[in-house]
Amino acid sequence: MKNVLLIKEIYLEAFKSLGSKIVKSYFKIFTWFCFASFLVVLYALIFRIATGFPFQ
């Protein structure tokens, strides 16, 4: 039983900070994706205004 608890503790220590790094990486990627999407939408809006697109 002592070995099982020791293995469990080693496993928890090894992956404790990994989850935080994965979450941080995910949010960084999501932030850049949202920023790029916003720039595309802004470009499309400016292009439509510049070419005289009728917004009705």
Gaussian input, Z-matrix of N, CA and C with variables (Angstrom, degrees):
# hf/3-21g

backbone

0 1
 N
 C     1     B1
 C     2     B2     1     A1
 N     3     B3     2     A2     1     D1
 C     4     B4     3     A3     2     D2
 C     5     B5     4     A4     3     D3
 N     6     B6     5     A5     4     D4
 C     7     B7     6     A6     5     D5
 C     8     B8     7     A7     6     D6
 N     9     B9     8     A8     7     D7
 C    10    B10     9     A9     8     D8
 C    11    B11    10    A10     9     D9
 N    12    B12    11    A11    10    D10
 C    13    B13    12    A12    11    D11
 C    14    B14    13    A13    12    D12
 N    15    B15    14    A14    13    D13
 C    16    B16    15    A15    14    D14
 C    17    B17    16    A16    15    D15
 N    18    B18    17    A17    16    D16
 C    19    B19    18    A18    17    D17
 C    20    B20    19    A19    18    D18
 N    21    B21    20    A20    19    D19
 C    22    B22    21    A21    20    D20
 C    23    B23    22    A22    21    D21
 N    24    B24    23    A23    22    D22
 C    25    B25    24    A24    23    D23
 C    26    B26    25    A25    24    D24
 N    27    B27    26    A26    25    D25
 C    28    B28    27    A27    26    D26
 C    29    B29    28    A28    27    D27
 N    30    B30    29    A29    28    D28
 C    31    B31    30    A30    29    D29
 C    32    B32    31    A31    30    D30
 N    33    B33    32    A32    31    D31
 C    34    B34    33    A33    32    D32
 C    35    B35    34    A34    33    D33
 N    36    B36    35    A35    34    D34
 C    37    B37    36    A36    35    D35
 C    38    B38    37    A37    36    D36
 N    39    B39    38    A38    37    D37
 C    40    B40    39    A39    38    D38
 C    41    B41    40    A40    39    D39
 N    42    B42    41    A41    40    D40
 C    43    B43    42    A42    41    D41
 C    44    B44    43    A43    42    D42
 N    45    B45    44    A44    43    D43
 C    46    B46    45    A45    44    D44
 C    47    B47    46    A46    45    D45
 N    48    B48    47    A47    46    D46
 C    49    B49    48    A48    47    D47
 C    50    B50    49    A49    48    D48
 N    51    B51    50    A50    49    D49
 C    52    B52    51    A51    50    D50
 C    53    B53    52    A52    51    D51
 N    54    B54    53    A53    52    D52
 C    55    B55    54    A54    53    D53
 C    56    B56    55    A55    54    D54
 N    57    B57    56    A56    55    D55
 C    58    B58    57    A57    56    D56
 C    59    B59    58    A58    57    D57
 N    60    B60    59    A59    58    D58
 C    61    B61    60    A60    59    D59
 C    62    B62    61    A61    60    D60
 N    63    B63    62    A62    61    D61
 C    64    B64    63    A63    62    D62
 C    65    B65    64    A64    63    D63
 N    66    B66    65    A65    64    D64
 C    67    B67    66    A66    65    D65
 C    68    B68    67    A67    66    D66
 N    69    B69    68    A68    67    D67
 C    70    B70    69    A69    68    D68
 C    71    B71    70    A70    69    D69
 N    72    B72    71    A71    70    D70
 C    73    B73    72    A72    71    D71
 C    74    B74    73    A73    72    D72
 N    75    B75    74    A74    73    D73
 C    76    B76    75    A75    74    D74
 C    77    B77    76    A76    75    D75
 N    78    B78    77    A77    76    D76
 C    79    B79    78    A78    77    D77
 C    80    B80    79    A79    78    D78
 N    81    B81    80    A80    79    D79
 C    82    B82    81    A81    80    D80
 C    83    B83    82    A82    81    D81
 N    84    B84    83    A83    82    D82
 C    85    B85    84    A84    83    D83
 C    86    B86    85    A85    84    D84
 N    87    B87    86    A86    85    D85
 C    88    B88    87    A87    86    D86
 C    89    B89    88    A88    87    D87
 N    90    B90    89    A89    88    D88
 C    91    B91    90    A90    89    D89
 C    92    B92    91    A91    90    D90
 N    93    B93    92    A92    91    D91
 C    94    B94    93    A93    92    D92
 C    95    B95    94    A94    93    D93
 N    96    B96    95    A95    94    D94
 C    97    B97    96    A96    95    D95
 C    98    B98    97    A97    96    D96
 N    99    B99    98    A98    97    D97
 C   100   B100    99    A99    98    D98
 C   101   B101   100   A100    99    D99
 N   102   B102   101   A101   100   D100
 C   103   B103   102   A102   101   D101
 C   104   B104   103   A103   102   D102
 N   105   B105   104   A104   103   D103
 C   106   B106   105   A105   104   D104
 C   107   B107   106   A106   105   D105
 N   108   B108   107   A107   106   D106
 C   109   B109   108   A108   107   D107
 C   110   B110   109   A109   108   D108
 N   111   B111   110   A110   109   D109
 C   112   B112   111   A111   110   D110
 C   113   B113   112   A112   111   D111
 N   114   B114   113   A113   112   D112
 C   115   B115   114   A114   113   D113
 C   116   B116   115   A115   114   D114
 N   117   B117   116   A116   115   D115
 C   118   B118   117   A117   116   D116
 C   119   B119   118   A118   117   D117
 N   120   B120   119   A119   118   D118
 C   121   B121   120   A120   119   D119
 C   122   B122   121   A121   120   D120
 N   123   B123   122   A122   121   D121
 C   124   B124   123   A123   122   D122
 C   125   B125   124   A124   123   D123
 N   126   B126   125   A125   124   D124
 C   127   B127   126   A126   125   D125
 C   128   B128   127   A127   126   D126
 N   129   B129   128   A128   127   D127
 C   130   B130   129   A129   128   D128
 C   131   B131   130   A130   129   D129
 N   132   B132   131   A131   130   D130
 C   133   B133   132   A132   131   D131
 C   134   B134   133   A133   132   D132
 N   135   B135   134   A134   133   D133
 C   136   B136   135   A135   134   D134
 C   137   B137   136   A136   135   D135
 N   138   B138   137   A137   136   D136
 C   139   B139   138   A138   137   D137
 C   140   B140   139   A139   138   D138
 N   141   B141   140   A140   139   D139
 C   142   B142   141   A141   140   D140
 C   143   B143   142   A142   141   D141
 N   144   B144   143   A143   142   D142
 C   145   B145   144   A144   143   D143
 C   146   B146   145   A145   144   D144
 N   147   B147   146   A146   145   D145
 C   148   B148   147   A147   146   D146
 C   149   B149   148   A148   147   D147
 N   150   B150   149   A149   148   D148
 C   151   B151   150   A150   149   D149
 C   152   B152   151   A151   150   D150
 N   153   B153   152   A152   151   D151
 C   154   B154   153   A153   152   D152
 C   155   B155   154   A154   153   D153
 N   156   B156   155   A155   154   D154
 C   157   B157   156   A156   155   D155
 C   158   B158   157   A157   156   D156
 N   159   B159   158   A158   157   D157
 C   160   B160   159   A159   158   D158
 C   161   B161   160   A160   159   D159
 N   162   B162   161   A161   160   D160
 C   163   B163   162   A162   161   D161
 C   164   B164   163   A163   162   D162
 N   165   B165   164   A164   163   D163
 C   166   B166   165   A165   164   D164
 C   167   B167   166   A166   165   D165

   B1=1.4551
   B2=1.5296
   B3=1.3291
   B4=1.4620
   B5=1.5273
   B6=1.3269
   B7=1.4674
   B8=1.5266
   B9=1.3142
   B10=1.4624
   B11=1.5334
   B12=1.3190
   B13=1.4601
   B14=1.5261
   B15=1.3223
   B16=1.4602
   B17=1.5293
   B18=1.3156
   B19=1.4764
   B20=1.5225
   B21=1.3292
   B22=1.4563
   B23=1.5311
   B24=1.3086
   B25=1.4634
   B26=1.5283
   B27=1.3135
   B28=1.4738
   B29=1.5229
   B30=1.3208
   B31=1.4558
   B32=1.5349
   B33=1.3190
   B34=1.4611
   B35=1.5249
   B36=1.3121
   B37=1.4660
   B38=1.5271
   B39=1.3191
   B40=1.4626
   B41=1.5270
   B42=1.3191
   B43=1.4553
   B44=1.5277
   B45=1.3124
   B46=1.4723
   B47=1.5244
   B48=1.2948
   B49=1.4581
   B50=1.5241
   B51=1.3139
   B52=1.4599
   B53=1.5189
   B54=1.3141
   B55=1.4598
   B56=1.5035
   B57=1.3044
   B58=1.4525
   B59=1.5286
   B60=1.3161
   B61=1.4595
   B62=1.5229
   B63=1.3294
   B64=1.4651
   B65=1.5244
   B66=1.3188
   B67=1.4640
   B68=1.5251
   B69=1.3125
   B70=1.4646
   B71=1.5243
   B72=1.3236
   B73=1.4630
   B74=1.5241
   B75=1.3266
   B76=1.4646
   B77=1.5217
   B78=1.3239
   B79=1.4552
   B80=1.5213
   B81=1.3239
   B82=1.4639
   B83=1.5242
   B84=1.3292
   B85=1.4625
   B86=1.5210
   B87=1.3291
   B88=1.4562
   B89=1.5234
   B90=1.3239
   B91=1.4566
   B92=1.5180
   B93=1.3292
   B94=1.4616
   B95=1.5258
   B96=1.3417
   B97=1.4594
   B98=1.5277
   B99=1.3195
   B100=1.4630
   B101=1.5233
   B102=1.3149
   B103=1.4612
   B104=1.5270
   B105=1.3240
   B106=1.4677
   B107=1.5302
   B108=1.3184
   B109=1.4660
   B110=1.5229
   B111=1.3320
   B112=1.4591
   B113=1.5281
   B114=1.3281
   B115=1.4615
   B116=1.5236
   B117=1.3223
   B118=1.4661
   B119=1.5259
   B120=1.3217
   B121=1.4646
   B122=1.5303
   B123=1.3085
   B124=1.4572
   B125=1.5311
   B126=1.3252
   B127=1.4656
   B128=1.5281
   B129=1.3188
   B130=1.4593
   B131=1.5313
   B132=1.3221
   B133=1.4639
   B134=1.5272
   B135=1.3115
   B136=1.4673
   B137=1.5254
   B138=1.3234
   B139=1.4667
   B140=1.5206
   B141=1.3328
   B142=1.4709
   B143=1.5253
   B144=1.3068
   B145=1.4679
   B146=1.5286
   B147=1.3294
   B148=1.4650
   B149=1.5295
   B150=1.3352
   B151=1.4580
   B152=1.5185
   B153=1.3305
   B154=1.4481
   B155=1.5187
   B156=1.3022
   B157=1.4546
   B158=1.5256
   B159=1.3324
   B160=1.4733
   B161=1.5270
   B162=1.3158
   B163=1.4629
   B164=1.5265
   B165=1.3258
   B166=1.4740
   B167=1.4919
   A1=110.51
   A2=116.09
   A3=119.63
   A4=110.99
   A5=116.82
   A6=120.25
   A7=111.86
   A8=116.29
   A9=120.36
   A10=109.81
   A11=117.06
   A12=119.97
   A13=111.87
   A14=116.42
   A15=120.48
   A16=110.76
   A17=116.95
   A18=120.96
   A19=109.96
   A20=116.47
   A21=120.58
   A22=110.59
   A23=117.04
   A24=121.00
   A25=111.49
   A26=116.83
   A27=120.43
   A28=109.92
   A29=117.76
   A30=122.75
   A31=110.60
   A32=116.62
   A33=119.98
   A34=112.11
   A35=116.89
   A36=120.23
   A37=111.50
   A38=116.17
   A39=120.08
   A40=111.85
   A41=117.13
   A42=120.12
   A43=113.79
   A44=118.06
   A45=120.75
   A46=111.09
   A47=117.71
   A48=120.35
   A49=112.55
   A50=117.65
   A51=120.42
   A52=111.02
   A53=117.82
   A54=121.06
   A55=111.61
   A56=117.22
   A57=121.21
   A58=110.74
   A59=117.69
   A60=121.04
   A61=111.00
   A62=116.57
   A63=120.34
   A64=110.10
   A65=116.76
   A66=120.55
   A67=110.51
   A68=117.32
   A69=120.32
   A70=110.62
   A71=117.18
   A72=120.63
   A73=110.92
   A74=116.06
   A75=120.17
   A76=110.38
   A77=117.53
   A78=119.65
   A79=112.17
   A80=118.10
   A81=119.70
   A82=110.18
   A83=116.90
   A84=120.85
   A85=110.06
   A86=117.45
   A87=121.58
   A88=111.18
   A89=117.54
   A90=121.20
   A91=111.30
   A92=117.19
   A93=120.23
   A94=111.76
   A95=116.84
   A96=120.25
   A97=110.75
   A98=117.38
   A99=121.16
   A100=111.14
   A101=117.17
   A102=121.36
   A103=110.67
   A104=117.45
   A105=121.16
   A106=110.49
   A107=117.62
   A108=121.11
   A109=110.81
   A110=116.47
   A111=120.41
   A112=111.00
   A113=117.50
   A114=120.34
   A115=111.69
   A116=117.42
   A117=120.74
   A118=110.30
   A119=116.78
   A120=120.60
   A121=110.43
   A122=117.40
   A123=121.08
   A124=111.08
   A125=116.81
   A126=121.05
   A127=110.65
   A128=117.48
   A129=121.01
   A130=111.03
   A131=116.94
   A132=120.41
   A133=111.02
   A134=117.20
   A135=121.03
   A136=110.89
   A137=116.66
   A138=120.53
   A139=110.76
   A140=116.46
   A141=120.18
   A142=111.12
   A143=117.70
   A144=120.60
   A145=110.28
   A146=116.84
   A147=121.10
   A148=112.19
   A149=118.46
   A150=120.43
   A151=112.19
   A152=118.38
   A153=120.98
   A154=114.38
   A155=118.67
   A156=122.67
   A157=109.81
   A158=117.83
   A159=119.53
   A160=111.73
   A161=117.86
   A162=122.20
   A163=108.74
   A164=116.07
   A165=120.15
   A166=110.83
   D1=-35.53
   D2=179.76
   D3=-64.20
   D4=-37.26
   D5=178.86
   D6=-65.82
   D7=-38.21
   D8=179.61
   D9=-65.18
   D10=-43.20
   D11=178.13
   D12=-65.71
   D13=-36.18
   D14=177.62
   D15=-65.89
   D16=-43.56
   D17=178.26
   D18=-63.98
   D19=-40.96
   D20=178.65
   D21=-61.62
   D22=-43.13
   D23=179.97
   D24=-65.51
   D25=-41.98
   D26=177.54
   D27=-62.54
   D28=-42.86
   D29=179.63
   D30=-62.00
   D31=-45.51
   D32=-179.35
   D33=-64.86
   D34=-40.18
   D35=178.53
   D36=-66.37
   D37=-37.58
   D38=-177.60
   D39=-67.73
   D40=-36.56
   D41=-174.23
   D42=-105.19
   D43=6.13
   D44=-179.39
   D45=-65.55
   D46=-50.17
   D47=-178.16
   D48=-82.19
   D49=-17.50
   D50=-179.00
   D51=-64.60
   D52=-41.20
   D53=179.05
   D54=-61.12
   D55=-40.98
   D56=178.88
   D57=-63.75
   D58=-40.84
   D59=179.40
   D60=-66.78
   D61=-39.14
   D62=179.14
   D63=-64.90
   D64=-43.69
   D65=179.52
   D66=-64.39
   D67=-42.82
   D68=178.61
   D69=-62.31
   D70=-43.15
   D71=179.11
   D72=-63.79
   D73=-41.56
   D74=179.57
   D75=-61.20
   D76=-45.75
   D77=-178.37
   D78=-69.60
   D79=-32.05
   D80=175.42
   D81=-65.09
   D82=-44.76
   D83=178.74
   D84=-63.57
   D85=-43.04
   D86=179.75
   D87=-63.79
   D88=-38.67
   D89=178.61
   D90=-63.73
   D91=-45.70
   D92=179.15
   D93=-65.72
   D94=-36.51
   D95=177.33
   D96=-64.23
   D97=-44.03
   D98=178.81
   D99=-64.67
   D100=-41.19
   D101=178.54
   D102=-63.28
   D103=-43.87
   D104=178.66
   D105=-65.07
   D106=-40.51
   D107=178.03
   D108=-62.96
   D109=-42.41
   D110=178.19
   D111=-61.78
   D112=-40.73
   D113=178.60
   D114=-64.59
   D115=-38.08
   D116=177.89
   D117=-64.45
   D118=-44.29
   D119=179.09
   D120=-64.50
   D121=-42.28
   D122=178.60
   D123=-63.03
   D124=-41.56
   D125=176.85
   D126=-62.31
   D127=-44.56
   D128=-179.56
   D129=-62.84
   D130=-40.87
   D131=179.12
   D132=-64.79
   D133=-46.41
   D134=179.21
   D135=-63.57
   D136=-39.20
   D137=178.44
   D138=-63.46
   D139=-42.96
   D140=179.63
   D141=-66.05
   D142=-40.26
   D143=178.28
   D144=-65.92
   D145=-40.87
   D146=-177.81
   D147=-68.91
   D148=-29.47
   D149=-178.36
   D150=-93.44
   D151=1.24
   D152=175.86
   D153=80.23
   D154=32.84
   D155=178.98
   D156=-66.95
   D157=127.23
   D158=-179.62
   D159=-77.18
   D160=112.99
   D161=178.38
   D162=-87.06
   D163=100.47
   D164=-179.32
   D165=-127.30

